[in-house]
Structures are given as structure tokens and as C-alpha cells.
């Protein structure tokens, strides 16, 4: 797989570095202080493997001088973005961070496309219609401790991580409402990370943002192998737009790929 990625990127004059190599200990891959780690860990549900993939993706962008903003759709409490900010600052870089979330409980899945697991995790709503209303209490357990909060995320990134405030843009609302209004303010995207879980949430992000990803940019889809709807949204969008990315798996659920200059990327 690495040989194929190297071959594709050589055509665009980029070189590849390690992204997503597995580790059970994030400290083995990311130079990070215990204090910084304690700011990140309680504010993300991502595994250390997925966090390492994010940090290495940022390192890849910096090492290859791939310009563009960082966009994440699905922020929760901001831990993954805090890691992005930390990695950028460690490389003496600042980029605009565009962060999209409702900062409330996630919306309904759609029983027609999102699959049994989505319905089960949303509380067993058998006839869910994918309405843009929060599924109350979905984050109320010991692991998550409730929904994310816009002000707390801003404080985490700007105050605790010391990332410059003018580069932090939080867009509160459902993706379907915010993306059409905000996308004009985003130029090129170097890293697009999608963590919207369901079909509609993933599809709308691809429709509004994928064309803005620069050549050599990284796309991460957190739930591709987790929820039927997320996989369906990615596959449908790629087929409709003649995009054939080579999906690299971070683990059994999370994938990423690098956008090449050619519309046909080879599977």
C-alpha cells in the first residue's frame, strides 16, 4: 500500500512520510508533555491510534509544504483539534482551524440508511427519520460525560493549547445549515476530517468541502467502517464524482486517503 501511495504522490512531486502507523502508546509517536496530554485525553473519544494518525497527518502536511486550512466536522469536546493545534505549534506553524459542530447531542440517524448499530446507539429509535433534532442523552455516560460545549472548546484550543485566537473559527449549528454559509470563507483545505457518524451528515460535508481539498491534502473519515450510512455516503459521493481513492485503514472503522491531482486515483 505504501508503495502505491508513494507512486501516486511522486506524480505530484510530493513525498510521503509515515501516517497512521499503529501504536498503543501515543507518546511513542508524538512528542507531547504529560500536561498537554491531560488536556487532550478527556476531551476526545478517539483511540490513541487514531490520534497518532491525526498528528502524523499534520506532520506530513508540514513536511511537504502542503498549504491549506484544517477543517473538522464533528468536534465534540475538541480533543482531536487540540492535538492538531499542538502539532502545528510544535512545527512553528499556524493555520486556520474551521470547526463545525452543533455542540449538543448528535441528531437522529435515518433508519433507511444508517444501519442497525446507529439505531441501537441512538437509543433504539426504530423509525428514526434523520431529523435535525438532538438525540438527548446520547453522550450521557461515564466515557463521554455529556455533549461538547462551544465555549469550552474555544478555551481548550486558545487558552490551554495557546493557539492564536484569530486562527480559530467555531461554526455552531447543523452541518446542513452552516456549511452552505461558511464554505465561501474557506480557501484550500489541507486536512478534512469528518466525524459526523451518519449518512446525511457525512454526505453534506463531502458535497460542500471535498472540492476545496488541495492536491496532496488528507481526508480522514472516522466512521467509515462503523456505520452503514457513513460508508454509503462516501462510496456514493466518490462514484458520482469519478473519484477512486485508495482507502488506508487506521483501524477497522477509520479510513484516510490523500487527494491526488487526477480524478481517477486507483483503488
C-alpha positions in Angstrom: 0.0 0.0 0.0 2.8 2.4 0.9 4.5 1.7 -2.5 1.3 2.6 -4.3 0.8 5.8 -2.3 4.4 6.7 -3.0 3.9 6.1 -6.7 0.8 8.3 -6.8 2.4 11.1 -4.9 5.6 11.0 -6.9 3.5 12.1 -9.8 2.5 15.3 -7.9 6.1 15.9 -6.7 5.2 15.2 -3.0 7.0 12.7 -0.8 5.2 10.5 1.7 6.1 10.1 5.3 4.5 7.8 7.9 0.9 8.4 8.5 -1.2 6.1 10.8 1.4 3.6 11.8 -0.1 1.7 14.7 0.9 2.3 18.3 -0.7 1.5 21.6 1.1 4.4 23.3 0.7 7.8 21.7 3.9 9.1 23.5 5.9 6.7 21.2 4.8 8.6 18.1 4.1 12.2 19.3 6.4 14.3 21.4 3.9 15.6 24.0 4.2 16.6 27.6 2.1 14.9 30.3 0.3 18.2 30.9 -0.7 18.6 27.3 -1.8 15.0 27.1 -4.0 15.6 30.1 -5.7 18.4 28.3 -6.3 16.3 25.2 -7.3 12.9 26.5 -10.5 13.8 28.5 -11.8 15.8 25.5 -11.8 13.1 22.8 -13.3 9.7 22.3 -10.7 8.7 19.7 -8.3 5.9 20.3 -4.5 6.6 20.6 -4.1 5.0 17.2 -6.5 7.5 15.6 -4.9 10.4 17.4 -1.5 9.3 16.2 -2.9 9.3 12.6 -4.1 12.8 13.0 -0.8 14.1 14.4 1.2 12.3 11.7 -1.2 13.8 9.0 -0.3 17.3 10.2 3.4 16.4 10.2 3.0 15.1 6.6 1.4 18.4 5.5 4.1 20.5 7.1 6.9 18.3 5.8 5.6 18.5 2.3 4.7 22.2 2.4 1.1 21.5 1.5 -0.8 24.7 2.1 -4.4 24.9 3.3 -6.7 25.2 6.3 -7.6 22.5 8.7 -11.3 21.6 8.8 -13.0 19.2 11.2 -16.7 18.4 11.1 -17.7 16.8 14.4 -15.8 18.4 17.2 -17.4 17.0 20.4 -15.2 18.4 23.2 -12.3 19.4 20.9 -9.6 16.9 21.9 -8.6 16.0 18.4 -8.4 19.7 17.4 -6.3 20.4 20.5 -3.8 17.7 19.2 -3.8 19.3 15.8 -3.1 22.7 17.3 -0.3 21.2 19.5 1.3 19.5 16.5 1.2 22.6 14.3 2.7 24.8 17.1 5.4 22.2 17.6 6.3 22.7 13.9 6.1 26.5 14.3 3.1 26.8 12.1 -0.4 28.3 12.4 -3.2 27.5 10.1 -6.8 28.5 10.2 -8.9 25.9 12.0 -12.5 25.7 10.8 -14.5 23.7 13.3 -18.1 22.6 12.7 -20.4 21.1 15.3 -23.9 21.5 16.8 -22.3 21.5 20.3 -25.2 19.4 21.5 -26.3 15.8 21.3 -26.0 14.3 17.8 -29.0 14.3 15.5 -31.2 11.3 14.7 -29.9 8.7 12.4 -32.0 7.7 9.4 -33.4 4.2 9.7 -33.5 3.8 6.0 -29.7 4.1 5.5 -27.7 4.3 8.7 -28.0 0.7 9.9 -28.8 -1.3 13.0 -25.8 -0.1 15.0 -26.6 3.5 14.5 -30.2 3.0 15.6 -29.1 1.0 18.6 -26.6 3.5 19.8 -29.1 6.3 19.3 -31.3 4.6 21.9 -33.2 2.1 19.8 -35.2 4.5 17.7 -36.6 2.1 15.2 -38.3 4.6 12.9 -35.8 7.4 13.1 -36.1 9.8 10.1 -32.8 11.6 10.3 -34.4 14.8 11.6 -32.1 17.6 12.7 -33.0 17.3 16.4 -30.7 16.2 19.2 -31.0 12.7 20.5 -31.0 13.8 24.1 -28.7 11.9 26.5 -26.8 10.0 23.8 -23.5 11.2 25.4 -24.5 10.8 29.0 -22.3 8.0 30.2 -19.1 7.6 32.1 -16.9 7.5 28.9 -18.2 10.7 27.4 -19.7 12.8 30.2 -22.1 14.8 28.1 -22.1 16.8 24.9 -19.5 19.2 23.8 -19.6 22.9 24.6 -18.6 25.7 22.2 -17.1 28.0 24.9 -15.2 25.1 26.5 -13.7 24.0 23.1 -12.6 27.5 22.4 -10.9 27.8 25.8 -9.2 24.4 25.3 -7.7 25.4 22.0 -6.9 29.1 22.6 -6.2 29.2 26.4 -4.9 25.7 27.3 -3.1 24.9 24.0 -2.1 28.6 23.4 -3.2 28.5 19.7 -3.7 32.1 18.3 -7.3 33.1 18.6 -7.6 34.8 15.1 -6.9 31.3 13.6 -9.7 29.5 15.4 -13.2 29.6 13.8 -16.0 27.7 15.5 -19.2 27.3 13.4 -22.1 26.2 15.6 -25.1 24.5 14.0 -26.1 21.5 12.0 -23.7 20.9 9.0 -26.7 21.3 6.6 -27.2 24.9 7.9 -23.6 26.1 8.5 -21.7 24.7 5.6 -23.6 26.5 2.8 -23.0 29.8 4.5 -19.4 29.3 5.6 -17.7 27.4 2.8 -17.1 30.6 0.9 -14.8 31.7 3.7 -12.6 28.6 3.4 -10.0 28.7 0.6 -7.9 25.5 0.2 -8.3 22.6 2.7 -5.1 20.7 3.6 -6.8 18.3 6.2 -10.5 17.5 6.1 -11.6 15.3 9.0 -15.2 14.0 9.0 -16.7 12.7 12.2 -20.4 13.1 11.6 -21.4 9.4 12.0 -24.5 9.3 9.9 -25.2 9.3 6.1 -26.6 12.8 5.8 -24.0 14.3 8.0 -21.2 12.8 6.0 -22.7 13.4 2.6 -23.3 17.1 3.1 -19.7 17.6 4.3 -18.3 15.9 1.1 -20.7 17.9 -1.1 -19.6 21.3 0.2 -16.0 20.7 1.2 -14.3 17.9 -0.9 -13.6 20.1 -3.9 -11.8 22.5 -1.6 -9.2 19.9 -0.5 -5.9 20.7 -2.2 -3.8 18.2 -4.2 -1.8 16.2 -1.6 -4.4 17.0 1.1 -5.6 14.4 3.6 -9.2 13.3 4.1 -10.0 11.3 7.2 -13.4 9.7 7.7 -13.7 8.5 11.3 -16.8 6.3 10.9 -16.5 4.6 7.5 -16.3 1.1 8.9 -18.6 1.8 11.9 -21.9 2.9 10.4 -23.6 1.8 7.2 -24.7 5.3 6.3 -21.3 6.8 6.6 -19.8 4.2 4.3 -22.7 4.6 1.8 -22.2 8.4 1.8 -18.5 8.2 1.0 -19.0 5.5 -1.6 -21.9 7.3 -3.3 -20.0 10.6 -3.4 -16.9 9.1 -4.9 -18.8 7.1 -7.6 -20.8 10.1 -8.6 -17.7 12.3 -8.9 -15.4 9.7 -10.6 -13.1 9.7 -7.5 -11.4 6.4 -6.8 -9.3 6.8 -3.7 -7.1 4.1 -2.2 -8.5 3.9 1.3 -5.9 3.3 4.0 -7.4 1.9 7.2 -6.2 3.4 10.5 -8.2 0.7 12.2 -11.3 -1.4 11.4 -13.5 1.8 11.3 -11.4 4.8 10.4 -10.0 5.5 7.0 -7.9 8.2 5.3 -6.7 8.9 1.8 -4.5 11.5 0.1 -6.1 13.6 -2.7 -4.1 13.4 -5.9 -4.3 15.7 -9.0 -6.1 13.0 -11.1 -9.8 12.5 -10.7 -9.1 8.7 -11.0 -6.9 7.7 -8.1 -7.0 3.9 -8.5 -8.4 1.5 -5.9 
